[in-house]
Amino acid sequence: MGTISAAAEAGTSTGAERLLRVLAGHGVHTVFGLPGVHNLAVWEAAREHGPRLVGVRHEQAAVYAADGYARASGRLGVAVVTTGPGAANTLGATGEAMASGSPVLVVATDIPSSLRRPGVYRGVLHETRDQRAMFLPVVKDAWQVPGAADLAGLTDRAARLALAAPRGPVYLGVPTDFLSAEVGTDPLPPVAAAEHDECSDADLDRAVAELSSARRPLVWAGGGALRSGAGAEVAVLAERIGAPVVTTYGGRGLIPVDHPYAVHGPVHLPEVGRLWDEADVVVAVGTDFDGMMTQNWAMPAPQRLVSVNVDRADASKNYRPDVLLAGDARRVLARLVAALPEREIDSDLAERLAALNAEVRKAVLAEEPQAAQLLDVLDAVLPPDAVLVADMCIPGYWLGGFHRVRRPRGFAYPVGWGTLGFSFPAALGAALGGTGRAVSVCGDGGFLFACGELATAAQERLPVTVVLVDDGGYGMLRFDQANAGHPYFGVDLHTPDFVALARAFGVDAAVVDGFGSEFAVRLTEFVAADGPNVLVVRAALTPPPTTSPRWYRRR
């Protein structure tokens, strides 16, 4: 941290300094952003006092990086961008954060308040008619700071809202003149913690009765359970009721992969889908049963449904629960398992699930041997503290469905909104928010969305390994066209020499063919290295059963 400014010694500070101090109070030590004429005061304040401000090459990457940081750490991710087009560039990434429940604060400057004329578009540099309104569909809430004196209070409020369950992004618009204005340094008034409905004892008793009489229960755990930190409680619940545990894309890594009741495959495989069909009671923890997991709700409604969710509407919008336990998943499950009798591990169920998991692995090998190789190498090579970040690409789809994630927050996947180009910039943030190296798995098409961020990775010396699977185009779209009986059109890409491109930025790079022994050797070297690197893999994979053209259930 730098020296305190003369203004601060006099009992005042600039708005930018106050903004960063409030964020520091929320544990923010790293901010991602791109400087512009309207937000340079934030850069100056960060230079003097911190936090670490990581400059990216595109505003969308700033929010993706903040999202990756939030997913890997569980803390608030912050992106600071400039006015108008800079703010607009973040919308795709902000929508992904909203769909995936990531606590991200987007701070965007706006034109000077002295130049704004209400209801009139004047043509000021970077002016929009209503910048805040652009964000409303993709955030929990959005505020435009009305005066310099309000900046600290609204920053605090926005950070609290982003972190409050159910988590999600928040927008804060700040007229640029408020950043350089002198403001007071009085402490913020205390804000009461957000209150959420908690299930009643009567509801808890109803849930206990449902689970005590269940003969074939199933636990379905989602991203809300992971964000709540409820992994241990989910594992104990499964043991108490003798239930397999299926996790959604957002819940990957929630319970240990070696737990006897952990299911290692998605319900998009008929072998796993049978667990849903056979269940007489499903316990849904922190999930909204979205279209991607339910094959657009072609899965039949469960015979009986007990739902644990912090948001009553979210819990009921797709499948109506018979019992709704409202509240934080970790707290509610702690009460629930305390009311259930202890029992020994069911060896018959454990053996059945071990056989099922082996069947899933054999199905992957039969479907796509290269995907099986990729999964095996990642199992063997990834350090325990690594964060794997997948993109919307065929290798990413295989990982989303079948990678055995070994810890909570060890995997990030953009299936919330399905934004192509997420993986690499999100990995930049995950490398700083996690405990170890971030490994980005992306295709050649998605990587080109943000290849300029190689400069960010090199400048900041970030521990990021990019596994770039190059099939010369959009492989999933090729499959879609072939599946429809159409010739390929518009899906083949002219791509650069990716190794030469990475090396031009000063980033180590290599290329291999396929996911065999050479890939394993190179990846082992790269994840053990310092700084960033890129491993290009020339390979073309077929899509997994988790992709919508291959769903086995149809409505």
C-alpha positions as CSV (number, residue, x, y, z in Angstrom):
1,M,0.0,0.0,0.0
2,G,1.2,3.5,-0.7
3,T,1.2,6.6,1.4
4,I,-2.0,8.3,2.5
5,S,-2.8,11.4,0.4
6,A,-2.9,14.9,1.7
7,A,-6.7,14.9,1.3
8,A,-7.0,11.8,3.4
9,E,-4.9,13.4,6.1
10,A,-7.3,16.3,6.1
11,G,-10.3,13.9,6.6
12,T,-11.2,13.6,3.0
13,S,-10.2,11.4,0.1
14,T,-11.0,11.2,-3.6
15,G,-14.0,9.2,-4.7
16,A,-11.7,6.7,-6.4
17,E,-9.7,6.2,-3.2
18,R,-12.9,5.8,-1.2
19,L,-14.3,3.3,-3.8
20,L,-11.2,1.1,-3.5
21,R,-11.1,1.3,0.3
22,V,-14.7,0.1,0.5
23,L,-13.9,-2.8,-1.7
24,A,-10.9,-3.6,0.4
25,G,-13.3,-3.8,3.4
26,H,-15.0,-6.6,1.5
27,G,-11.8,-8.5,1.1
28,V,-11.1,-7.4,-2.5
29,H,-7.3,-7.6,-3.2
30,T,-7.5,-8.0,-6.9
31,V,-9.5,-6.0,-9.5
32,F,-9.6,-6.6,-13.3
33,G,-10.2,-3.8,-15.7
34,L,-9.2,-1.7,-18.7
35,P,-8.2,2.0,-18.3
36,G,-10.0,4.7,-20.2
37,V,-10.1,8.5,-20.1
38,H,-13.0,8.4,-17.7
39,N,-11.7,6.0,-15.1
40,L,-8.0,6.9,-14.9
41,A,-8.6,8.2,-11.3
42,V,-9.2,4.6,-10.2
43,W,-5.8,3.5,-11.7
44,E,-4.1,6.4,-9.9
45,A,-5.7,5.5,-6.6
46,A,-4.8,1.8,-7.1
47,R,-1.2,2.8,-7.9
48,E,-1.0,4.7,-4.6
49,H,-2.9,2.5,-2.3
50,G,-3.8,-0.9,-3.9
51,P,-5.5,-3.3,-4.7
52,R,-3.7,-5.1,-7.4
53,L,-5.3,-3.9,-10.6
54,V,-4.8,-6.3,-13.5
55,G,-5.2,-4.6,-16.9
56,V,-6.8,-6.7,-19.6
57,R,-7.1,-6.0,-23.3
58,H,-10.9,-6.1,-23.7
59,E,-13.6,-5.1,-21.2
60,Q,-15.5,-8.4,-21.7
61,A,-12.3,-10.2,-20.5
62,A,-12.4,-8.0,-17.4
63,V,-15.7,-9.4,-16.3
64,Y,-14.9,-13.0,-17.4
65,A,-11.7,-12.7,-15.3
66,A,-13.7,-11.3,-12.3
67,D,-16.1,-14.2,-12.8
68,G,-13.3,-16.8,-12.8
69,Y,-11.8,-15.2,-9.7
70,A,-15.2,-15.4,-7.9
71,R,-15.7,-19.0,-8.9
72,A,-12.3,-20.2,-7.8
73,S,-12.2,-18.2,-4.6
74,G,-15.8,-17.7,-3.5
75,R,-15.0,-14.1,-3.0
76,L,-16.3,-10.9,-4.7
77,G,-14.9,-10.5,-8.2
78,V,-14.6,-6.9,-9.4
79,A,-14.3,-5.4,-12.9
80,V,-13.7,-1.7,-13.5
81,V,-14.3,-0.5,-17.0
82,T,-14.9,2.8,-18.8
83,T,-18.0,4.6,-20.2
84,G,-20.4,3.8,-23.0
85,P,-18.8,1.2,-25.4
86,G,-16.5,0.0,-22.6
87,A,-19.4,-0.7,-20.4
88,A,-21.4,-2.3,-23.3
89,N,-18.5,-4.6,-24.1
90,T,-19.1,-6.4,-20.7
91,L,-22.7,-7.4,-21.2
92,G,-22.1,-10.9,-22.5
93,A,-19.8,-11.8,-19.6
94,T,-22.1,-10.2,-17.1
95,G,-25.0,-12.3,-18.4
96,E,-22.9,-15.4,-17.9
97,A,-22.1,-14.4,-14.3
98,M,-25.8,-13.9,-13.7
99,A,-26.8,-17.3,-15.1
100,S,-24.1,-19.0,-13.1
101,G,-24.6,-17.2,-9.8
102,S,-21.2,-15.5,-9.6
103,P,-20.7,-12.6,-7.2
104,V,-19.3,-10.0,-9.6
105,L,-19.4,-6.2,-9.2
106,V,-19.1,-4.3,-12.5
107,V,-18.0,-0.7,-11.9
108,A,-18.4,1.4,-15.0
109,T,-17.8,5.1,-15.3
110,D,-20.3,7.4,-17.0
111,I,-20.1,10.8,-18.5
112,P,-19.4,13.7,-16.1
113,S,-22.5,14.7,-14.2
114,S,-21.9,18.3,-15.2
115,L,-22.4,17.4,-18.8
116,R,-25.5,15.3,-18.3
117,R,-28.9,16.9,-19.2
118,P,-31.8,14.7,-18.1
119,G,-33.8,13.3,-21.0
120,V,-31.5,14.7,-23.6
121,Y,-28.8,12.8,-25.6
122,R,-26.2,15.5,-26.1
123,G,-23.4,13.6,-27.9
124,V,-20.8,13.7,-25.1
125,L,-17.9,11.4,-25.7
126,H,-19.0,7.8,-24.8
127,E,-22.5,9.0,-23.8
128,T,-25.4,6.6,-23.8
129,R,-29.1,7.4,-23.3
130,D,-29.3,5.1,-20.2
131,Q,-26.2,3.1,-19.4
132,R,-27.7,1.6,-16.3
133,A,-30.7,0.3,-18.3
134,M,-28.4,-1.8,-20.5
135,F,-27.4,-3.9,-17.5
136,L,-30.8,-4.4,-15.9
137,P,-31.6,-7.7,-17.7
138,V,-28.3,-9.3,-16.7
139,V,-27.7,-8.2,-13.1
140,K,-29.4,-8.6,-9.7
141,D,-29.6,-4.8,-9.5
142,A,-28.1,-1.7,-11.0
143,W,-27.4,1.7,-9.5
144,Q,-26.3,5.0,-10.9
145,V,-24.4,7.0,-8.2
146,P,-26.3,10.3,-7.8
147,G,-23.6,12.2,-6.1
148,A,-20.0,11.9,-5.0
149,A,-21.0,11.7,-1.3
150,D,-23.1,8.6,-2.2
151,L,-20.3,6.6,-3.9
152,A,-19.0,4.8,-0.8
153,G,-22.4,3.8,0.5
154,L,-23.6,2.5,-2.8
155,T,-20.3,0.6,-3.4
156,D,-20.8,-1.1,0.0
157,R,-24.4,-1.9,-0.8
158,A,-23.6,-3.2,-4.3
159,A,-20.8,-5.5,-2.9
160,R,-23.1,-6.8,-0.2
161,L,-25.9,-7.6,-2.7
162,A,-23.5,-9.4,-5.1
163,L,-22.4,-11.6,-2.2
164,A,-25.8,-12.2,-0.7
165,A,-27.5,-15.5,-1.6
166,P,-28.6,-16.1,-4.2
167,R,-25.3,-14.6,-5.5
168,G,-25.0,-12.8,-8.8
169,P,-23.6,-9.7,-10.5
170,V,-24.4,-6.1,-9.7
171,Y,-23.8,-3.0,-11.8
172,L,-22.6,0.4,-10.3
173,G,-22.4,3.4,-12.7
174,V,-20.2,6.2,-11.5
175,P,-20.0,9.6,-13.3
176,T,-16.4,10.2,-13.9
177,D,-16.2,13.5,-12.0
178,F,-17.2,11.8,-8.8
179,L,-13.9,9.8,-8.9
180,S,-11.7,12.8,-8.6
181,A,-14.1,14.7,-6.2
182,E,-13.1,15.0,-2.6
183,V,-15.4,13.1,-0.3
184,G,-15.5,12.4,3.4
185,T,-13.8,9.5,5.1
186,D,-16.5,8.9,7.7
187,P,-17.1,5.2,8.4
188,L,-20.0,3.6,6.6
189,P,-23.1,3.0,8.7
190,P,-23.6,-0.7,9.6
191,V,-25.8,-2.6,7.2
192,A,-27.9,-5.5,8.5
193,A,-27.1,-8.8,7.0
194,A,-29.6,-9.9,4.4
195,E,-32.3,-12.1,5.8
196,H,-33.7,-15.1,4.0
197,D,-36.6,-17.4,4.7
198,E,-35.7,-20.3,6.9
199,C,-37.7,-23.5,6.8
200,S,-40.1,-24.1,9.7
201,D,-39.9,-27.0,12.1
202,A,-43.1,-28.3,10.5
203,D,-41.6,-28.3,7.0
204,L,-38.5,-30.0,8.4
205,D,-40.7,-32.7,10.0
206,R,-42.4,-33.2,6.7
207,A,-39.1,-33.7,4.9
208,V,-37.9,-36.1,7.6
209,A,-41.1,-38.1,7.1
210,E,-40.7,-38.2,3.3
211,L,-37.1,-39.3,3.5
212,S,-37.6,-41.9,6.3
213,S,-40.2,-43.7,4.1
214,A,-38.2,-43.5,0.9
215,R,-37.0,-46.7,-0.6
216,R,-35.1,-45.4,-3.6
217,P,-34.1,-41.8,-2.8
218,L,-31.8,-39.7,-5.0
219,V,-29.9,-36.5,-4.1
220,W,-29.6,-33.9,-6.9
221,A,-27.2,-31.2,-5.9
222,G,-26.5,-28.0,-7.8
223,G,-24.4,-24.8,-7.8
224,G,-26.3,-23.3,-4.9
225,A,-25.1,-26.2,-2.7
226,L,-21.5,-25.6,-3.8
227,R,-21.7,-21.8,-3.3
228,S,-23.1,-22.4,0.2
229,G,-20.2,-24.7,1.1
230,A,-22.7,-27.6,1.8
231,G,-20.6,-30.5,0.4
232,A,-20.0,-32.2,3.8
233,E,-23.7,-31.9,4.6
234,V,-24.8,-33.3,1.2
235,A,-22.4,-36.3,1.8
236,V,-23.9,-37.0,5.2
237,L,-27.4,-36.6,4.0
238,A,-26.7,-39.2,1.2
239,E,-25.3,-41.6,3.9
240,R,-28.3,-41.1,6.2
241,I,-30.9,-41.9,3.6
242,G,-28.9,-44.2,1.3
243,A,-29.0,-42.1,-1.8
244,P,-26.8,-41.7,-4.9
245,V,-25.6,-38.1,-5.4
246,V,-25.9,-36.6,-8.9
247,T,-24.4,-33.1,-9.3
248,T,-25.2,-30.6,-11.9
249,Y,-22.6,-28.7,-14.0
250,G,-22.5,-26.0,-11.3
251,G,-22.2,-28.6,-8.5
252,R,-19.2,-30.5,-9.8
253,G,-16.7,-31.2,-7.1
254,L,-19.2,-30.8,-4.3
255,I,-18.5,-34.2,-2.7
256,P,-15.3,-36.3,-3.0
257,V,-15.1,-38.4,-6.1
258,D,-14.3,-41.4,-3.9
259,H,-17.5,-41.1,-1.9
260,P,-19.3,-44.4,-2.2
261,Y,-22.5,-42.7,-3.3
262,A,-20.9,-40.3,-5.8
263,V,-22.2,-40.6,-9.4
264,H,-19.5,-39.8,-11.9
265,G,-21.7,-39.3,-15.0
266,P,-24.5,-37.0,-16.1
267,V,-28.2,-37.9,-16.3
268,H,-27.9,-37.4,-20.1
269,L,-26.7,-41.0,-20.2
270,P,-29.5,-43.5,-19.9
271,E,-27.5,-45.5,-17.4
272,V,-27.5,-42.6,-15.0
273,G,-30.9,-41.3,-16.1
274,R,-32.4,-44.5,-14.7
275,L,-31.5,-43.3,-11.2
276,W,-33.9,-40.4,-11.7
277,D,-36.6,-42.6,-13.2
278,E,-36.4,-45.1,-10.4
279,A,-36.3,-42.6,-7.5
280,D,-39.4,-42.4,-5.3
281,V,-38.1,-39.3,-3.6
282,V,-35.6,-36.7,-5.1
283,V,-33.9,-34.3,-2.7
284,A,-32.9,-31.2,-4.7
285,V,-30.3,-29.0,-3.1
286,G,-29.4,-25.6,-4.5
287,T,-30.7,-26.2,-8.0
288,D,-33.4,-24.8,-10.3
289,F,-33.5,-27.8,-12.7
290,D,-32.5,-25.8,-15.7
291,G,-33.0,-26.9,-19.3
292,M,-29.4,-28.1,-19.9
293,M,-29.5,-30.6,-17.1
294,T,-33.1,-31.8,-17.6
295,Q,-32.9,-32.0,-21.4
296,N,-35.3,-29.2,-21.6
297,W,-37.6,-30.7,-18.9
298,A,-38.1,-34.0,-20.9
299,M,-37.2,-35.7,-17.6
300,P,-40.5,-36.6,-15.9
301,A,-41.4,-34.9,-12.7
302,P,-40.2,-36.9,-9.7
303,Q,-42.6,-39.0,-7.8
304,R,-41.9,-36.9,-4.7
305,L,-39.7,-33.9,-4.5
306,V,-38.0,-32.3,-1.4
307,S,-36.3,-29.0,-2.4
308,V,-33.7,-27.1,-0.4
309,N,-33.2,-23.6,-1.8
310,V,-32.5,-20.1,-0.6
311,D,-35.0,-18.8,-3.2
312,R,-38.6,-20.1,-3.1
313,A,-39.4,-19.0,-6.6
314,D,-36.3,-20.6,-8.0
315,A,-37.0,-23.8,-6.3
316,S,-40.5,-24.1,-7.7
317,K,-40.3,-22.7,-11.2
318,N,-39.6,-26.0,-13.1
319,Y,-40.6,-28.9,-10.9
320,R,-43.0,-28.2,-8.0
321,P,-41.7,-29.5,-4.7
322,D,-43.9,-31.5,-2.3
323,V,-41.8,-30.1,0.5
324,L,-39.8,-26.9,0.3
325,L,-37.1,-26.2,2.8
326,A,-36.3,-22.5,2.3
327,G,-32.9,-21.2,3.4
328,D,-29.2,-21.5,3.0
329,A,-28.3,-25.1,1.9
330,R,-25.6,-25.6,4.5
331,R,-27.7,-24.5,7.4
332,V,-30.9,-26.3,6.3
333,L,-29.1,-29.5,5.6
334,A,-27.3,-29.4,9.0
335,R,-30.8,-29.3,10.6
336,L,-32.1,-32.0,8.4
337,V,-29.3,-34.5,8.9
338,A,-29.5,-33.9,12.6
339,A,-33.1,-35.1,12.6
340,L,-32.3,-38.3,10.6
341,P,-31.0,-41.4,12.1
342,E,-27.4,-42.5,11.4
343,R,-26.9,-45.6,9.3
344,E,-24.1,-47.7,7.9
345,I,-22.9,-47.3,4.3
346,D,-25.1,-49.5,2.2
347,S,-22.5,-51.9,0.6
348,D,-25.0,-53.1,-2.0
349,L,-25.7,-49.5,-3.1
350,A,-22.0,-48.6,-3.1
351,E,-21.3,-51.7,-5.3
352,R,-24.1,-50.8,-7.7
353,L,-22.8,-47.2,-8.0
354,A,-19.2,-48.4,-8.5
355,A,-20.4,-50.6,-11.3
356,L,-22.4,-47.7,-12.7
357,N,-19.4,-45.4,-12.7
358,A,-17.3,-48.1,-14.5
359,E,-20.1,-48.4,-17.0
360,V,-20.0,-44.6,-17.6
361,R,-16.3,-44.7,-18.2
362,K,-16.7,-47.6,-20.7
363,A,-19.4,-45.6,-22.5
364,V,-17.1,-42.7,-22.9
365,L,-14.4,-44.9,-24.3
366,A,-16.9,-46.4,-26.8
367,E,-18.3,-43.0,-27.7
368,E,-15.1,-41.1,-28.2
369,P,-11.7,-42.7,-27.4
370,Q,-10.0,-39.4,-27.6
371,A,-12.3,-37.9,-24.9
372,A,-11.4,-40.9,-22.7
373,Q,-7.7,-40.2,-23.2
374,L,-8.2,-36.5,-22.4
375,L,-10.1,-37.4,-19.2
376,D,-7.5,-39.9,-18.1
377,V,-4.6,-37.6,-18.6
378,L,-6.3,-34.8,-16.7
379,D,-7.0,-37.2,-13.9
380,A,-3.4,-38.2,-13.7
381,V,-1.7,-34.9,-14.4
382,L,-3.7,-32.0,-12.8
383,P,-2.3,-30.9,-9.4
384,P,-4.8,-31.2,-6.6
385,D,-5.0,-27.4,-6.2
386,A,-5.5,-26.7,-10.0
387,V,-8.7,-25.0,-11.3
388,L,-9.9,-26.5,-14.6
389,V,-11.8,-23.9,-16.7
390,A,-13.7,-25.3,-19.7
391,D,-15.2,-23.4,-22.7
392,M,-18.3,-24.0,-24.8
393,C,-16.5,-26.4,-27.1
394,I,-16.6,-30.2,-27.7
395,P,-13.7,-30.9,-25.3
396,G,-15.3,-28.7,-22.7
397,Y,-18.6,-30.5,-23.1
398,W,-16.8,-33.8,-22.4
399,L,-15.2,-32.3,-19.3
400,G,-18.5,-30.7,-18.1
401,G,-20.2,-34.1,-18.2
402,F,-17.4,-36.5,-17.2
403,H,-14.4,-34.9,-15.6
404,R,-14.0,-36.2,-12.0
405,V,-13.7,-32.9,-10.2
406,R,-11.7,-33.5,-7.0
407,R,-12.7,-30.5,-4.9
408,P,-15.2,-27.7,-4.6
409,R,-14.4,-24.7,-6.9
410,G,-12.0,-26.9,-8.9
411,F,-14.0,-26.6,-12.1
412,A,-15.6,-23.7,-13.9
413,Y,-17.9,-24.1,-16.9
414,P,-20.0,-21.5,-18.7
415,V,-23.1,-23.5,-19.3
416,G,-25.2,-20.9,-17.3
417,W,-25.6,-18.7,-20.3
418,G,-23.4,-20.7,-22.7
419,T,-21.0,-18.0,-23.7
420,L,-18.3,-19.0,-26.1
421,G,-14.9,-17.5,-25.3
422,F,-15.3,-17.7,-21.5
423,S,-12.5,-20.2,-20.7
424,F,-9.2,-18.3,-21.3
425,P,-10.1,-14.9,-19.8
426,A,-11.9,-16.6,-16.9
427,A,-8.8,-18.7,-16.3
428,L,-6.8,-15.5,-15.8
429,G,-9.0,-14.6,-12.8
430,A,-9.1,-18.2,-11.5
431,A,-5.3,-18.2,-11.5
432,L,-5.4,-15.3,-9.0
433,G,-8.4,-16.4,-7.1
434,G,-7.6,-20.1,-6.6
435,T,-4.9,-21.9,-4.8
436,G,-2.9,-23.1,-7.8
437,R,-2.5,-23.2,-11.5
438,A,-5.5,-22.5,-13.8
439,V,-5.9,-24.8,-16.8
440,S,-8.1,-23.5,-19.6
441,V,-9.5,-26.0,-22.1
442,C,-10.8,-24.3,-25.2
443,G,-11.2,-24.8,-28.9
444,D,-9.6,-22.7,-31.6
445,G,-12.8,-20.7,-32.3
446,G,-13.4,-19.8,-28.6
447,F,-9.7,-18.9,-28.0
448,L,-9.7,-16.4,-30.8
449,F,-12.4,-14.4,-28.9
450,A,-9.8,-13.3,-26.4
451,C,-6.3,-14.3,-27.8
452,G,-5.2,-10.7,-27.0
453,E,-5.3,-11.7,-23.4
454,L,-2.0,-13.6,-24.0
455,A,-0.5,-10.1,-23.4
456,T,-2.3,-10.0,-20.0
457,A,-1.1,-13.4,-19.0
458,A,2.5,-12.6,-20.1
459,Q,2.6,-9.1,-18.4
460,E,1.2,-10.4,-15.1
461,R,3.1,-13.7,-15.2
462,L,-0.1,-15.6,-14.4
463,P,0.1,-19.3,-13.7
464,V,-2.2,-20.3,-16.6
465,T,-1.9,-23.3,-19.0
466,V,-4.1,-23.2,-22.1
467,V,-5.0,-26.5,-23.7
468,L,-6.1,-25.3,-27.1
469,V,-7.8,-28.1,-29.1
470,D,-7.5,-27.1,-32.7
471,D,-9.9,-28.8,-35.2
472,G,-9.8,-25.9,-37.6
473,G,-13.3,-24.5,-36.9
474,Y,-16.4,-24.8,-34.9
475,G,-16.6,-28.5,-34.4
476,M,-20.0,-28.5,-32.7
477,L,-21.6,-26.5,-35.5
478,R,-20.0,-28.9,-38.0
479,F,-21.8,-31.7,-36.2
480,D,-25.1,-29.8,-36.2
481,Q,-24.9,-29.2,-40.0
482,A,-23.9,-32.8,-40.7
483,N,-26.7,-34.0,-38.4
484,A,-29.2,-31.9,-40.4
485,G,-27.9,-33.3,-43.7
486,H,-26.3,-30.0,-44.7
487,P,-22.8,-29.4,-46.2
488,Y,-20.4,-27.5,-44.0
489,F,-20.8,-23.7,-44.5
490,G,-19.4,-20.9,-42.4
491,V,-17.9,-23.3,-39.8
492,D,-14.4,-23.8,-41.0
493,L,-11.9,-21.2,-39.8
494,H,-8.7,-19.7,-41.1
495,T,-6.6,-19.9,-37.9
496,P,-3.1,-18.7,-37.1
497,D,0.0,-20.7,-36.1
498,F,-1.0,-20.7,-32.5
499,V,2.4,-21.7,-31.2
500,A,4.0,-18.8,-33.1
501,L,1.2,-16.5,-31.9
502,A,1.8,-17.4,-28.2
503,R,5.6,-17.0,-28.6
504,A,5.1,-13.6,-30.1
505,F,3.6,-12.5,-26.8
506,G,6.5,-14.2,-24.9
507,V,4.4,-17.1,-23.8
508,D,5.9,-20.6,-24.0
509,A,4.0,-22.9,-26.4
510,A,4.1,-26.3,-28.0
511,V,1.9,-28.5,-30.3
512,V,1.0,-32.2,-30.2
513,D,-1.2,-34.5,-32.1
514,G,-4.0,-36.0,-30.1
515,F,-4.3,-36.8,-26.4
516,G,-1.9,-39.7,-26.1
517,S,1.5,-40.1,-24.4
518,E,3.1,-37.0,-25.9
519,F,0.2,-34.8,-24.7
520,A,0.5,-36.3,-21.2
521,V,4.3,-35.6,-21.1
522,R,3.9,-32.0,-22.4
523,L,0.9,-31.2,-20.1
524,T,2.9,-32.5,-17.1
525,E,5.7,-30.1,-18.0
526,F,3.4,-27.2,-18.6
527,V,1.4,-27.4,-15.4
528,A,4.6,-27.6,-13.4
529,A,6.1,-24.5,-15.0
530,D,6.1,-20.9,-13.8
531,G,4.1,-18.3,-15.7
532,P,1.7,-18.9,-18.6
533,N,2.0,-21.4,-21.5
534,V,-0.1,-22.8,-24.3
535,L,-0.3,-26.4,-25.4
536,V,-2.0,-26.8,-28.8
537,V,-3.6,-30.2,-29.5
538,R,-4.5,-31.1,-33.0
539,A,-7.6,-33.2,-32.6
540,A,-11.3,-33.4,-33.6
541,L,-13.8,-35.0,-31.2
542,T,-17.4,-36.0,-31.6
543,P,-19.8,-34.3,-29.2
544,P,-20.9,-36.1,-26.1
545,P,-24.4,-37.2,-25.1
546,T,-24.7,-34.1,-23.0
547,T,-25.1,-31.9,-26.0
548,S,-28.7,-31.1,-27.1
549,P,-28.6,-32.8,-30.5
550,R,-27.7,-36.1,-28.8
551,W,-30.1,-36.0,-25.8
552,Y,-31.9,-39.3,-25.5
553,R,-35.1,-37.7,-24.0
554,R,-37.4,-35.6,-26.1
555,R,-40.5,-33.8,-25.3
